[in-house]
Amino acid sequence: MYADISILTDFLDLIKRVGGMIILQKNAITPPQKSGNRLNHTQRLDKHVEQLSQTFKALAEPVRLRILNLLINQESLCVCDLVSVLELGQSTVSRHLAYLKNAGLVHSWRDGTWMHYAIDPKSLTVLNLDVLKEQFKQAPQLSTDIQRLESYQCSPRTCQA
């Protein structure tokens, strides 16, 4: 548990060192167009603020950062792959995937009995994924997760049919 907290602390310290919100892409959210109706402008602005809020809430949990890190480095992963690599229970992984999905950061599909997840690139336009990927490489736990994934992919899958 303490290791998970230190991941988030290291990540936040890294953001501070590289200049605050450098992970935000320039012009990622386009401001609402001018209109005669001030209410529409406010509603659209609130929608953008709500989307940003949901994105950052989803990224505020160390387990979800670990999942996002693995998905950024792979086209898609099955729940059983994440369970094996992260060494967490299936219910824990599924709960965090559901949170990421509800926040619109990942999408899923069923293939037989397996659920697969992938990053939804449209939803992450607010983040510069290349910079985020580089920052993830600097966090020891997240780098270890990538190494474990690479090692796991070289061995027979442990998914149960």
N, C-alpha and C positions, 0 to 999 in steps of 0.2 A: 504494500500500500504506500509506504513512504517513497519507494522508487517511482511510483506513478506520479506522486506530487512533485518530486524533483524533476521529472520530465517537463511538466508544465512550467515549473519555475525556471528551468534552463531555457525553455523556449521563449518565455516572456523576457528573460534577461537578454537573450539573443536579439529579440526585436528591439529592445532599448539600445543595444550596442550598434545596430545597423541603422539607427535613425527613426525609431518609432514605427510608424505604420508603412514601412517601405514595401510590405507585402501587398499593399493595395495597388491595383493597376490604375494608371492615370486614365481618367474619363471612363471608368468601368461602369459607373451609373450615370446615365444621361439625365440632366435635370429636366423637369417637366416643361413642355412648351408653354409660352405665354398664351393665356386665354382670357376672355372677358369674365369668366366665372372663377372667382378666387377660391371657392369651395373645391372645385375640381383640382386646382393646383395644389391645395393643401392635402386633399385625399391622395393624389399621386405621390406627393412627397412623403406622406405617412406610409404609403405602401413600400417605397424604397427604404425608408428607415426600418420598417418592420422586416423586410428581407435581409437587410444588413444585420439586424439584431438576431434573427434566427440563425444566420450563418455563423456569427461569432459565438452564440450560445452553444452551437453544436461543436465548435472547435475548442470550447473551454474545458473539455473533459479529456484527461490524458489517454484513456482507452480509445476514445474516438479519434484522437490525433494519431495514435498508433495504427488504427485501422485505415485512416485516410492516407497515412504514409505508405502503407503497403499497396493500397489501391492506386495511388499515384504512380507507383513503379510497375504496375501490372495492368494489362488490358482489363482483366476481370479476375475475381477470385470467388471460390465457393466458400460457403460458411465453414465447412469442415477444414478447408485449407487455413482459414483464419484461426479456427480453434486450435489447430495443431501448432501453428507458428507462434501465436500469442500465448499459448499455454493457459488459456482461460476456458471456462465452461461454455458450452453451446448456448445456454440461456443468456449468459452475460454478453457474449458476442452478438447474438441475435437482437438483444435489447438495444445495444448501442448502434447496430446497423439500422434498426427501425427508427431510432432518433435521427440518424444521418439522412435516412430516406424521407422522413417527415419534414426535415429541414430543406429537402430538395437537393442535397449534395450528392447523393448516389441514386442509382436506379437498379432495379433487380428484375430477374426473370427466373422461371422455374425450368429446369432440365431434368425430367424424371423426378427423382426424389430430392435432387439437389437445388438449392437456391444459390444463384450467382449474383454478385454485386459488382458494379463498376462506377467509377466517377462519372457524374453528369457534368460534362464540360461547360454546358450553357449556364449552369447554376453557379459555377465557380469563376465567372468572369470578373467578379469583384476582387479576386486574388490573382496575383501573378504566380502561376504554378511553378515556373522555373526558379524563382527566388525562394518560394516556399520549399521546394524540393531541396535546394541547397541548404536552407536553414535546417531542415529535417536531418540532413547528413551530419550536421554538427552536434546533434543531440545523441549522446552515447546509446541510450535505450533504443532510439529509433533506428540507428545504424545497426545495432545488434539484431533488431527485428528483420531488417533487410537481409542480413547475412543468414539468419535462420530460415527465411523464406527461400533463398537461393539453395541452401543445403536441403531443405525439405523438397524442393522441386526436382532435385537429383535422385531422390529416393522414391520407392513405390508409394503411391498415395494411400493414406490411411482411412479414406472415406469408406463408410460402410454402405453396402448396397441395400 
